[in-house]
Structures are given as structure tokens and as C-alpha cells.
Amino acid sequence: MATNEIISKLNELSELRRMADELNAEIEAIQDAIKAHMTEADADTITAGAFKVTWKAVTSTRIDTTALRKDLPEIWQEYGKTTTTRRFSVAVAN
């Protein structure tokens, strides 16, 4: 791919990410308004037209890997799993 094509793709990517950020902000605002209504109504489930909305507390238990690594490093070493990924990042060069 030629440099001009990469620049064009990066400009397009930048614009799409900006649009996605705006959409995500709108989504969050609408969700927050619905959650506020549910809080006022003291309801964890509501039905509106064809929609059923639930907003319930979910409890989960996870291992605190930082504490495990500190307190029992030999156990953490034995059961720890190392993975390798590649991170894609775009920054504006100065």
C-alpha cells in the first residue's frame, strides 16, 4: 500500500473513531436516562412497548492476581499463564 493510501486510510480511521466516540456518548446518555428512570421507579426491570429492560446487580468473584503474586509468588508462578498479543495503536506524529 502506498504512503498516500495509508494516509487516506488513517484519516478515514480517525474520522470513524471520532464518529464512534460521539455515538458512544449518545448511547451512554440515553442509557443513563433510562437508568435514572428505573432508579426513580425503584425497578430493576421495566417493559416499554416491544422492549424489556433489566438493570440488576451482578456479583462475581475473581482472583486478585496482584495480591496472589505478592503473597504467594510460587503459586502465582505455577498457575500464571503468559500470553502474547499485538497492540495496534495510531498516534498523530509531530
Summary of the structure (lengths in Angstrom):
residues: 94
radius of gyration: 22.6
end to end distance: 22.5
largest distance: 57.9
contacts: 138
relative contact order: 0.07
helix: 55%
strand: 9%
